[in-house]
Amino acid sequence: MAKKTLVLMMAAMMAFSMSAIAAEAESETETEIETEAEAAGKGVTEADLPAAPEFDPNEDYDKWTTVEYSIEDLGEDMVCTVSAKEDGSEYEILCNFFGDDQAAVVAVDGDEYTMVSDKTGFMEGDSPAIIKAAIDQDLWVYFE
């Protein structure tokens, strides 16, 4: 009787071990798939963005997104199209501010934001917040 119990316990332990190994292998496969999806831009399409772009993204950059942004003290809500270099060193922001098209290019070095160009001169104060919103939302459509 003790041998049968021992054999049954060993069989149960083997079955448990096999299911644990299978679960771990499945988990690793899911991680690999997630990593591949991240490398491919997380599969984000224009439909996944928070708003439709009002401006075409700049194909000279690697990726783009849209950001809903409010200038609270002026009561102005905008949809900005943000194009970015993959390494995060430069961003182009396109939006419409009270009927006037805005276009700004911003170089980023760590926490340092440098205006490369600003079509109207109104974007310098809001550009870091718009870029931060785009980075925080992390929904990028990659150019192919």
C-alpha positions in Angstrom: 0.0 0.0 0.0 2.8 2.4 0.9 4.5 1.7 -2.5 1.2 2.6 -4.4 0.9 5.8 -2.4 4.5 6.7 -3.1 4.0 6.0 -6.8 0.8 8.1 -6.9 2.5 10.9 -5.1 5.5 10.8 -7.5 3.2 10.8 -10.5 1.3 13.7 -9.1 4.5 15.6 -8.5 5.7 14.9 -12.0 2.4 16.1 -13.5 2.6 19.3 -11.4 6.2 19.8 -12.5 5.2 19.4 -16.1 2.4 21.9 -15.9 4.7 24.4 -14.1 7.3 24.0 -16.9 4.6 24.4 -19.6 3.2 27.5 -17.8 6.7 29.0 -17.6 7.4 28.3 -21.3 4.0 29.9 -22.2 4.9 33.0 -20.2 8.3 33.3 -21.9 6.6 33.0 -25.3 4.1 35.8 -24.4 7.1 37.9 -23.3 8.9 37.3 -26.6 5.7 38.2 -28.5 5.3 41.4 -26.5 9.0 42.3 -27.1 8.5 41.8 -30.8 5.4 43.9 -30.8 7.3 46.7 -29.0 10.0 46.5 -31.6 7.4 46.9 -34.3 5.8 50.0 -32.7 3.4 48.0 -30.5 1.1 47.6 -33.4 -0.3 51.1 -32.9 -2.3 52.4 -35.8 -3.8 55.8 -36.4 -7.1 54.4 -35.1 -5.5 53.8 -31.7 -4.6 57.5 -31.2 -6.6 59.7 -28.9 -7.6 62.0 -31.8 -7.5 62.2 -35.6 -4.5 64.3 -36.8 -5.3 67.7 -38.1 -1.9 67.9 -39.8 0.0 65.2 -41.7 3.0 63.8 -39.7 6.5 64.5 -41.0 7.9 61.4 -42.7 11.4 62.7 -42.1 11.0 61.5 -38.5 10.7 57.9 -37.3 7.3 57.9 -35.6 4.4 60.1 -34.8 1.3 60.5 -32.6 -1.5 63.0 -31.8 -1.8 64.7 -28.4 -4.9 66.4 -27.1 -3.6 69.5 -25.3 -5.2 72.4 -23.5 -3.8 75.8 -22.9 -5.7 76.3 -19.7 -5.2 80.0 -19.1 -6.5 80.8 -22.6 -9.2 78.1 -22.7 -7.9 76.7 -25.9 -8.1 72.9 -26.7 -5.9 71.6 -29.5 -5.0 68.4 -31.2 -1.2 68.4 -31.9 0.5 66.1 -34.4 3.9 65.2 -32.9 6.6 63.6 -35.1 9.7 62.3 -33.3 13.1 60.8 -33.9 13.4 57.3 -32.5 16.1 58.3 -30.0 13.9 61.2 -28.7 16.5 63.8 -29.7 14.1 65.9 -31.8 10.4 66.5 -32.1 8.2 68.4 -34.6 4.9 69.8 -33.2 2.1 70.9 -35.6 -1.2 72.3 -34.2 -3.7 75.0 -34.8 -3.9 77.7 -32.1 -6.9 80.1 -32.4 -7.0 79.6 -36.2 -3.3 80.0 -36.8 -1.2 77.0 -37.8 1.7 76.4 -35.5 4.9 74.5 -36.4 7.8 74.0 -34.0 10.9 71.8 -34.0 12.4 71.1 -30.6 15.7 69.5 -29.8 15.8 67.5 -26.6 18.9 66.7 -24.5 17.9 65.1 -21.2 15.7 67.7 -19.5 16.9 70.5 -21.8 14.5 71.7 -24.6 15.9 73.9 -27.3 13.7 75.5 -29.9 15.2 74.8 -33.3 12.4 76.6 -35.1 9.1 78.1 -34.2 6.9 79.4 -37.1 5.0 82.0 -35.1 7.0 82.3 -31.9 4.1 81.1 -29.7 5.1 77.5 -29.1 8.2 77.8 -26.9 6.3 77.8 -23.6 4.0 74.9 -24.4 6.3 72.6 -26.4 7.9 70.8 -23.5 4.4 70.0 -22.1 3.2 68.7 -25.4 6.3 66.6 -25.9 5.9 65.2 -22.4 2.3 64.4 -23.0 3.3 62.5 -26.2 6.0 60.5 -24.3 3.7 59.8 -21.4 0.8 58.6 -23.6 3.3 56.3 -25.5 1.1 55.7 -28.6 3.4 56.0 -31.6 2.7 55.1 -35.2 5.9 54.2 -36.9 6.7 55.1 -40.5 7.5 52.1 -42.6 
